[in-house]
Amino acid sequence: MAAHQLWVEAEKAVDRKQWDAAERAYRRALASDRSHVPSLIGLSSVLSTQGRHVQAHEAIMAAWAQRPGNPALIYALAQRLRFFNEFAALEQCLSDARFAEQAPVPVVARGVVMLSSIGAHPAAVRMAQRGVARDPNNAAILYVRGNLHLFSGEPEQAEQCYEASLVADPRLYQNSWMLASVRTQTRQANHVDRLRRQVKEANPGKEGEAYLCYALHKELHDLGDYEEAWKALERGCRVKRSHVQYVPRDDARLVDALIERCDRSFVEAASGVHQPAVPIFILGMHRSGTTLLERMLSGHSQVADAGETGSFDAQMQLAANRQYANRLDFEIVERAAGLDYDAVAKGYASAGQWLSRGKPFFTEKLPMNFWNAGFIARALPQARIINLVRDPMDTCFSNLRTLFAGVATYSYVQEELAGFYLQYARLMRHWMEVMPGRILQVSYDELVADPQAVGERVAEYCGLSYQASMAEVERESGRVATASAALARQGVRRDRGQVWKHYQAHLRPLAEALRPLY
């Protein structure tokens, strides 16, 4: 039987969730034609479903080696490469001109998102421009083009794209959410009336309602209407919490397991594998100032900004032959003592060649790497680790009013949010105890009060000489693809503290739960 026919048989088995039968059919197809890309992609997905992470990775890299030219196969392959954080391969895969020219424009928009998410900004911009040229009225491509404008510090162009996208699809409410964040709203120029109409039109309890409520909260906050802003935020949090799965006790148990497993002798047994470029891990809570510090470091001529990559997690998953989402899990911690940290280091060194863009240092600004600090120290002894610490109430309220995409599932209920912060603080105390001198603690308040002094201390810790350009965070160069995108180029702002006091009466559960930290 021909490879294509066997692949069809395998796909039917997948539809029936008969994973073993699907695997057998894919392997028979590959026995007939070892270069059959659809079967390699399908096999990779089935192996992931079965928890065979390393084999799934091998299958997708074999598919990538065939360099398929069909746009549908390019996209399917790109999705799997993104899943494994194979950034260099992903960028090359999507750079095939046939994808941007021939794939449906909404699919091109998804390709743009993948490129942007890994920091391949020039490639993302080129693809978005081609997508808009092909269909100037497609809502999806206009939306992602707007995001790229915002990430590049072009707010006016971003607003134009978001408005055009809303015209093309009035129910693509992400546009309204982004429009609220592009600038500080005023009495003379805001979207409050439109947002209120949109909230009435949105399907209750669905994701669109959450986008609109967070947008309405932000705009009403800008206008100083704090009571109505709180009502919008509370409603948005309630909708969003209904869409995520979060079990607070799992975080406490995971911290317990890490403290037990990762003692001083564990973290001191460091790998001897050389890293061609020195990674600077910037970690902490979301909304604690990590973007500001990355902007400062990337102002140095020897430092590349890699953004939030998940590259270290990718190597841990391969070493443990286990995939996890967002953060490591109990199984990884249980296997930690037996993992090959030289293999983790070698894999990371390979990834670092792409992340560093030829510079001797690069930032890894994934806040949730605080879970990995002990493993980073063991696998990458050359790495620098910086923990950003901001006032707990400021940090938590900023989390509460931020609509995250796929992360920070703890951030929609005050007690859960405070509980997560307490676990973060507990784990960081442990890392500081078992790795004395290894982690630089940076206060956000000190950073904004005296950026030069803090910049000099950070540079010295990283093994760099301080450069005045580090304090120029408002510069036009670089990109910011986080929730701080609109603020990043406003310079070092000293007016962002204690915003929560406008909502003090409503935040008693949060304040009470955080009391042990004060």
Secondary structure as GFF3:
##gff-version 3
##sequence-region A 1 518
A	DSSP	alpha_helix	3	15	.	.	.	ID=ss1
A	DSSP	alpha_helix	19	32	.	.	.	ID=ss2
A	DSSP	alpha_helix	37	49	.	.	.	ID=ss3
A	DSSP	alpha_helix	53	65	.	.	.	ID=ss4
A	DSSP	alpha_helix	71	83	.	.	.	ID=ss5
A	DSSP	alpha_helix	87	94	.	.	.	ID=ss6
A	DSSP	alpha_helix	97	102	.	.	.	ID=ss7
A	DSSP	alpha_helix	105	117	.	.	.	ID=ss8
A	DSSP	alpha_helix	121	134	.	.	.	ID=ss9
A	DSSP	alpha_helix	139	151	.	.	.	ID=ss10
A	DSSP	alpha_helix	155	168	.	.	.	ID=ss11
A	DSSP	alpha_helix	174	182	.	.	.	ID=ss12
A	DSSP	alpha_helix	192	201	.	.	.	ID=ss13
A	DSSP	alpha_helix	207	222	.	.	.	ID=ss14
A	DSSP	alpha_helix	226	241	.	.	.	ID=ss15
A	DSSP	alpha_helix	248	261	.	.	.	ID=ss16
A	DSSP	alpha_helix	264	268	.	.	.	ID=ss17
A	DSSP	beta_strand	278	284	.	.	.	ID=ss18
A	DSSP	alpha_helix	290	298	.	.	.	ID=ss19
A	DSSP	beta_strand	303	305	.	.	.	ID=ss20
A	DSSP	alpha_helix	311	320	.	.	.	ID=ss21
A	DSSP	alpha_helix	330	335	.	.	.	ID=ss22
A	DSSP	three_ten_helix	336	338	.	.	.	ID=ss23
A	DSSP	alpha_helix	341	355	.	.	.	ID=ss24
A	DSSP	beta_strand	361	364	.	.	.	ID=ss25
A	DSSP	three_ten_helix	367	372	.	.	.	ID=ss26
A	DSSP	alpha_helix	373	379	.	.	.	ID=ss27
A	DSSP	beta_strand	384	389	.	.	.	ID=ss28
A	DSSP	alpha_helix	392	400	.	.	.	ID=ss29
A	DSSP	alpha_helix	414	434	.	.	.	ID=ss30
A	DSSP	beta_strand	439	443	.	.	.	ID=ss31
A	DSSP	alpha_helix	444	449	.	.	.	ID=ss32
A	DSSP	alpha_helix	451	462	.	.	.	ID=ss33
A	DSSP	three_ten_helix	468	471	.	.	.	ID=ss34
A	DSSP	three_ten_helix	488	490	.	.	.	ID=ss35
A	DSSP	three_ten_helix	499	506	.	.	.	ID=ss36
A	DSSP	alpha_helix	508	514	.	.	.	ID=ss37
A	DSSP	three_ten_helix	515	517	.	.	.	ID=ss38
###
